[in-house]
Amino acid sequence: MATKSNAKVKSVKKKSKVSVDGTKVPVLKDPSDSLFGKIVVWILIFGMGAIIIVSLVVAIVLQAIK
């Protein structure tokens, strides 16, 4: 019987936006759940890596010009 009540509580917690003390809590989605979210996350990751490489190349070129 305890298992059924725990299952009900878990399902209510996922659907509900109201916490135990009665305050409203926003339900946030994980952006990597959807395909669009995964694409955006990977673009951000590769962009941060690319900016480091590009800035290193620019610094080397500017030092070579002087």
C-alpha positions as CSV (number, residue, x, y, z in Angstrom):
1,M,0.0,0.0,0.0
2,A,2.9,2.3,0.7
3,T,4.2,1.8,-2.8
4,K,0.9,2.9,-4.4
5,S,0.8,6.1,-2.3
6,N,4.4,6.9,-3.1
7,A,3.7,6.4,-6.8
8,K,0.7,8.8,-6.5
9,V,2.8,11.4,-4.7
10,K,5.6,11.2,-7.3
11,S,3.1,11.6,-10.2
12,V,1.5,14.6,-8.4
13,K,4.9,16.2,-7.8
14,K,5.8,16.1,-11.5
15,K,2.5,17.6,-12.6
16,S,2.0,20.1,-9.8
17,K,3.4,23.6,-9.7
18,V,2.5,24.1,-6.0
19,S,5.0,23.0,-3.4
20,V,4.2,21.4,0.0
21,D,4.0,24.7,1.8
22,G,1.6,26.2,-0.8
23,T,4.0,28.4,-2.8
24,K,4.1,28.2,-6.5
25,V,7.3,26.7,-8.0
26,P,7.9,27.1,-11.7
27,V,8.5,23.8,-13.5
28,L,11.6,24.1,-15.7
29,K,12.3,21.9,-18.7
30,D,15.7,20.4,-19.6
31,P,16.7,22.0,-22.9
32,S,18.5,18.8,-24.0
33,D,15.2,16.8,-24.0
34,S,14.2,18.0,-27.5
35,L,16.2,17.9,-30.7
36,F,16.2,21.7,-31.1
37,G,17.5,22.0,-27.5
38,K,20.3,19.5,-28.2
39,I,21.3,21.4,-31.4
40,V,21.5,24.7,-29.5
41,V,23.5,23.1,-26.7
42,W,26.0,21.7,-29.1
43,I,26.3,24.9,-31.0
44,L,27.1,26.7,-27.8
45,I,29.7,24.1,-26.8
46,F,31.4,24.2,-30.2
47,G,31.2,28.0,-30.3
48,M,33.0,28.4,-27.0
49,G,35.7,26.1,-28.2
50,A,36.0,27.8,-31.6
51,I,36.3,31.3,-30.0
52,I,39.3,30.1,-28.0
53,I,41.0,28.8,-31.1
54,V,40.1,31.8,-33.2
55,S,41.4,34.2,-30.6
56,L,44.7,32.2,-30.3
57,V,45.2,32.4,-34.1
58,V,44.5,36.1,-34.1
59,A,46.9,36.7,-31.3
60,I,49.6,34.7,-33.1
61,V,49.0,36.6,-36.4
62,L,49.1,40.0,-34.7
63,Q,52.4,39.1,-33.0
64,A,53.9,38.0,-36.3
65,I,52.9,41.3,-38.0
66,K,54.7,43.4,-35.4
